[in-house]
Amino acid sequence: MIELPVEDFIEEIKAEVIGYEELGEEKAVFWEQQFKRWLQNPTGSYKKIVKQKQGKTYIALKDESELFGFIDQYLVAVDAEEEDKYWAAWFS
């Protein structure tokens, strides 16, 4: 189990997204905006990854591969022009 402070989680995702030529900085910023919007009221299938400890928010992952899974899913969604479906899992 890995627990990342939410800021670190966001930065890890953004750095990886920027690294994909197909995605780049614009998509990384968009991902961050959407994630922060979701984080204000976590719902959907990913709600369980949000943990609170001593007044701070953490993202709890099984392992590092789960983090890369979020990125891979986003890449697939962007390539298929289905970003709405990607975010529906977060917001539903």
BAFI-3210 file (N, C-alpha, C; in Angstrom, 3 decimals, decimal comma, padded with zeros to 6 digits):
// residues 92
n [1|2|3|4|5|6|7|8|9|10|11|12|13|14|15|16|17|18|19|20|21|22|23|24|25|26|27|28|29|30|31|32|33|34|35|36|37|38|39|40|41|42|43|44|45|46|47|48|49|50|51|52|53|54|55|56|57|58|59|60|61|62|63|64|65|66|67|68|69|70|71|72|73|74|75|76|77|78|79|80|81|82|83|84|85|86|87|88|89|90|91|92]
n.u [000,861|000,572|000,668|000,140|000,646|-001,881|-000,993|001,461|000,637|-000,834|001,239|002,903|001,237|000,827|003,479|004,015|001,984|002,689|004,987|004,105|003,939|001,572|-000,138|000,874|001,535|-000,810|-002,929|-002,165|-002,535|-005,282|-006,127|-005,343|-007,007|-009,567|-009,320|-008,926|-011,362|-013,040|-012,037|-013,047|-015,516|-015,461|-016,608|-018,051|-016,284|-013,680|-013,608|-012,793|-010,031|-009,275|-008,009|-008,034|-005,812|-004,754|-005,770|-004,918|-005,030|-004,739|-003,782|-004,469|-002,953|-002,733|-000,287|002,545|001,884|-000,830|-001,048|000,166|-001,726|-003,916|-002,899|-002,418|-005,059|-006,104|-004,629|-005,528|-008,229|-008,065|-006,888|-008,966|-010,828|-012,564|-012,701|-014,727|-015,913|-013,826|-013,679|-016,225|-016,159|-014,926|-016,641|-019,175]
n.v [-001,187|002,154|005,442|008,549|012,019|014,219|016,297|015,355|013,087|014,258|015,685|013,554|012,209|014,273|014,694|012,273|012,249|014,479|013,454|011,775|011,982|012,144|013,307|015,506|018,805|020,383|018,523|017,422|019,536|019,859|017,358|017,666|019,811|018,666|016,526|017,871|019,156|016,939|015,988|017,734|016,749|013,724|011,022|008,145|005,292|005,604|006,789|005,459|005,638|007,936|009,219|010,450|011,887|013,111|015,652|015,990|015,241|012,195|009,978|006,707|003,895|000,602|-000,202|001,036|000,477|000,910|003,672|004,167|002,911|004,681|006,663|005,297|004,554|007,084|007,931|006,089|006,832|009,484|009,039|007,619|009,528|009,746|011,048|011,885|009,492|008,448|010,289|009,944|007,645|008,612|010,652|009,538]
n.w [000,000|-000,899|000,209|-000,899|-000,451|-001,575|-003,257|-004,161|-005,547|-007,650|-008,940|-009,733|-011,568|-013,452|-014,377|-015,661|-017,615|-019,140|-020,236|-022,253|-025,655|-027,087|-025,309|-023,473|-022,015|-021,959|-021,702|-019,295|-017,510|-017,814|-016,816|-014,146|-013,344|-013,608|-011,817|-009,369|-009,195|-008,923|-006,497|-004,625|-003,981|-003,677|-005,588|-007,191|-008,604|-007,720|-005,287|-002,998|-002,852|-001,613|001,312|004,661|006,935|009,910|009,275|006,658|003,157|001,468|-001,187|-001,552|-002,776|-004,191|-005,225|-007,118|-009,736|-009,955|-010,032|-012,535|-014,032|-013,991|-015,617|-018,033|-018,679|-019,109|-021,338|-023,265|-023,341|-024,294|-026,810|-028,006|-028,115|-025,930|-023,442|-021,776|-020,923|-019,424|-017,273|-016,282|-014,749|-012,497|-011,582|-011,300]
ca.u [000,000|001,284|-000,157|000,799|-000,087|-002,603|-000,174|002,456|-000,093|-001,114|002,497|003,339|000,383|001,129|004,797|003,893|001,136|003,512|005,951|003,499|003,846|000,165|-000,885|001,551|001,240|-002,210|-003,755|-001,770|-003,215|-006,710|-006,309|-005,240|-008,217|-010,684|-009,090|-009,180|-012,819|-013,566|-011,569|-013,896|-016,603|-015,137|-017,690|-017,693|-015,536|-012,363|-013,767|-012,110|-008,594|-009,062|-007,882|-007,723|-004,953|-004,288|-006,194|-004,344|-005,619|-003,804|-004,301|-003,985|-002,878|-002,211|001,133|002,855|001,229|-002,162|-000,832|000,378|-003,003|-004,700|-002,296|-002,690|-006,482|-006,308|-004,062|-006,466|-009,439|-007,755|-006,706|-010,270|-011,710|-013,576|-012,346|-015,941|-016,081|-012,779|-014,061|-017,490|-015,812|-014,574|-017,722|-020,476]
ca.v [000,000|003,429|006,615|009,769|013,273|014,508|017,153|014,482|012,256|015,102|015,965|012,308|012,004|015,313|014,454|011,147|012,664|015,365|012,611|011,166|012,933|012,256|014,037|016,782|019,668|020,830|017,453|017,277|020,612|019,519|016,263|018,238|020,591|017,738|015,777|018,766|019,345|015,697|015,859|018,550|015,872|012,438|010,081|007,162|004,096|005,925|007,445|004,683|005,916|009,171|008,985|011,615|011,588|014,296|016,844|016,041|014,307|011,285|009,034|005,369|002,999|-000,736|-000,134|002,030|000,124|001,519|005,050|004,119|002,514|005,896|007,354|004,494|004,697|008,429|007,920|005,355|007,648|010,617|008,496|007,200|010,695|009,364|011,577|011,929|008,179|008,336|011,066|009,428|006,698|009,392|011,516|008,876]
ca.w [000,000|-000,988|000,504|-001,374|-000,255|-002,819|-004,122|-004,788|-006,512|-008,818|-009,638|-010,378|-012,747|-014,446|-014,967|-016,585|-018,744|-019,978|-020,922|-023,434|-026,767|-027,477|-024,292|-023,275|-020,871|-021,967|-021,139|-017,894|-016,773|-017,829|-015,867|-012,799|-013,073|-013,417|-010,589|-008,230|-009,141|-008,354|-005,122|-003,753|-003,554|-004,317|-005,828|-008,205|-008,230|-007,170|-003,983|-001,955|-002,781|-000,845|002,752|005,485|008,084|010,620|008,557|005,313|002,211|000,829|-002,161|-001,183|-003,923|-003,888|-005,557|-008,142|-010,997|-009,967|-010,494|-013,975|-014,622|-014,221|-016,759|-019,229|-018,990|-019,649|-022,682|-024,119|-023,486|-025,170|-028,157|-028,519|-027,987|-024,945|-022,127|-020,955|-020,301|-018,402|-016,097|-015,748|-013,674|-011,320|-011,122|-011,194]
c.u [000,897|000,287|000,639|-000,013|-000,698|-001,774|000,881|001,819|-000,345|000,161|003,044|002,548|000,737|002,463|004,740|003,072|001,923|004,507|005,405|003,329|002,392|-000,639|-000,295|001,018|-000,224|-003,129|-003,415|-002,474|-004,713|-006,991|-006,297|-006,502|-009,413|-010,529|-009,382|-010,668|-013,471|-013,233|-012,388|-015,068|-016,399|-016,342|-017,173|-016,809|-014,174|-012,426|-012,937|-010,611|-008,271|-009,081|-007,538|-006,890|-004,475|-004,573|-005,628|-004,976|-004,523|-004,541|-003,648|-004,089|-002,333|-000,702|001,315|002,156|-000,177|-002,080|-000,674|-000,878|-003,888|-004,205|-002,592|-004,152|-006,772|-005,783|-005,016|-007,714|-009,200|-007,611|-008,033|-011,284|-012,883|-013,202|-013,555|-016,159|-015,043|-013,224|-015,385|-017,231|-015,467|-015,805|-019,061|-020,660]
c.v [001,236|004,531|007,852|010,986|013,670|015,355|016,323|013,592|013,043|015,349|014,725|012,064|013,014|015,063|013,317|011,519|013,559|014,549|011,911|012,222|013,188|013,122|015,430|017,594|020,103|019,778|017,221|018,313|020,322|018,397|016,801|019,004|019,683|016,974|016,644|019,041|018,124|015,601|016,700|017,743|014,504|011,504|009,018|006,054|004,386|006,598|006,765|004,982|007,151|008,853|010,299|011,145|012,899|015,576|016,992|014,964|013,511|010,455|007,690|004,443|001,649|-000,770|000,882|001,731|000,715|002,964|005,070|003,667|003,705|006,617|006,603|004,595|006,056|008,505|007,228|006,191|008,823|010,133|008,135|008,337|010,388|009,829|011,636|010,603|007,964|009,053|010,605|008,428|007,415|010,087|010,801|008,175]
c.w [000,000|-000,656|000,110|-000,960|-001,597|-003,783|-004,864|-005,848|-007,798|-009,618|-010,353|-011,662|-013,830|-015,139|-015,982|-017,819|-019,700|-020,793|-022,165|-024,515|-027,155|-026,509|-024,060|-022,118|-020,812|-021,341|-019,669|-017,029|-016,700|-016,832|-014,437|-012,428|-012,782|-012,103|-009,372|-008,073|-008,499|-006,871|-004,141|-003,203|-004,202|-004,390|-006,784|-007,669|-007,597|-005,800|-002,900|-001,853|-001,947|000,643|003,450|006,674|008,666|009,826|007,157|004,448|001,521|-000,216|-001,857|-002,391|-003,486|-004,099|-006,682|-009,469|-011,085|-010,445|-012,012|-014,709|-014,910|-015,473|-018,052|-019,650|-019,612|-021,080|-023,664|-024,379|-024,428|-026,605|-028,808|-028,513|-027,055|-023,538|-021,202|-020,231|-019,201|-017,134|-015,499|-014,623|-012,385|-010,733|-010,927|-009,863]
res [m|i|e|l|p|v|e|d|f|i|e|e|i|k|a|e|v|i|g|y|e|e|l|g|e|e|k|a|v|f|w|e|q|q|f|k|r|w|l|q|n|p|t|g|s|y|k|k|i|v|k|q|k|q|g|k|t|y|i|a|l|k|d|e|s|e|l|f|g|f|i|d|q|y|l|v|a|v|d|a|e|e|e|d|k|y|w|a|a|w|f|s]
***
